Amino acid sequence: MNSTKPWRNWATTAALGAALVAGSGALGAPAAAASAPQQQREADAVAQARRTGQAVEIVARRTATTEVYANPTGSYTLKLHAQ
């Protein structure tokens, strides 16, 4: 049986998601270095999520092991995948 507490997994995912979305450099390029087209695609995903009421993937933030979604509430969801 896995001894890892569920809240620890959630906290780790939340911390990694915040670092990725904020562009801290820990997991991706700094947000300031993001290209204008990438920022526009992210803004479009956020707007679409609010309009439709459903999460929308921010494809520009996808990597081999992560997906980032804009939520209708204005928050973000990071999904991590084992490689």
C-alpha positions in Angstrom: 0.0 0.0 0.0 1.3 3.5 -0.9 2.0 5.4 2.3 1.9 8.8 0.5 -0.9 11.0 1.8 -3.3 12.2 -0.9 -2.9 15.9 0.3 0.8 15.6 -0.3 0.2 14.7 -3.9 -2.2 17.5 -4.3 0.2 20.0 -2.7 3.0 18.9 -4.9 0.9 19.2 -8.0 -0.4 22.6 -6.9 3.2 23.8 -6.3 4.4 22.5 -9.6 1.4 24.0 -11.4 2.0 27.4 -9.8 5.6 27.3 -10.8 4.8 26.4 -14.4 2.0 28.8 -14.9 3.9 31.6 -13.1 7.0 30.9 -15.3 9.3 30.8 -12.3 12.0 29.1 -14.4 11.8 26.0 -12.3 9.8 24.1 -15.0 9.7 26.4 -18.0 10.8 29.6 -19.5 10.1 32.8 -17.5 6.8 34.4 -18.2 8.5 37.6 -19.3 10.3 35.7 -22.0 7.1 34.2 -23.4 6.4 35.3 -27.0 3.5 37.5 -27.8 1.8 34.8 -29.9 2.1 32.4 -26.9 0.6 34.9 -24.5 -2.2 35.5 -27.0 -3.0 31.8 -27.2 -3.0 31.6 -23.4 -5.4 34.6 -23.2 -7.6 33.0 -25.9 -7.8 29.7 -23.9 -8.7 31.7 -20.7 -11.4 33.6 -22.6 -12.8 30.4 -24.1 -12.9 28.7 -20.7 -14.9 31.6 -19.2 -17.2 31.7 -22.2 -17.9 27.9 -22.4 -17.8 27.1 -18.7 -15.4 24.2 -19.4 -11.6 23.8 -18.9 -9.5 24.5 -22.1 -6.0 23.2 -22.6 -3.3 25.9 -23.2 -1.5 24.0 -25.9 1.4 26.4 -25.9 2.2 25.2 -22.3 2.1 21.5 -23.2 5.3 19.4 -22.7 6.1 15.7 -22.9 4.9 15.2 -19.4 2.5 18.1 -18.6 -0.7 19.7 -19.8 -2.0 23.0 -18.5 -5.7 23.9 -18.6 -7.4 27.3 -18.1 -10.5 26.9 -15.9 -13.7 28.9 -16.2 -13.0 30.4 -12.7 -9.7 32.0 -13.9 -7.5 29.4 -12.2 -5.2 26.9 -13.9 -4.9 23.1 -13.7 -1.7 21.2 -14.3 -1.8 17.6 -15.2 1.4 15.6 -14.8 2.0 12.4 -16.7 4.6 9.7 -16.1 6.9 9.4 -19.1 
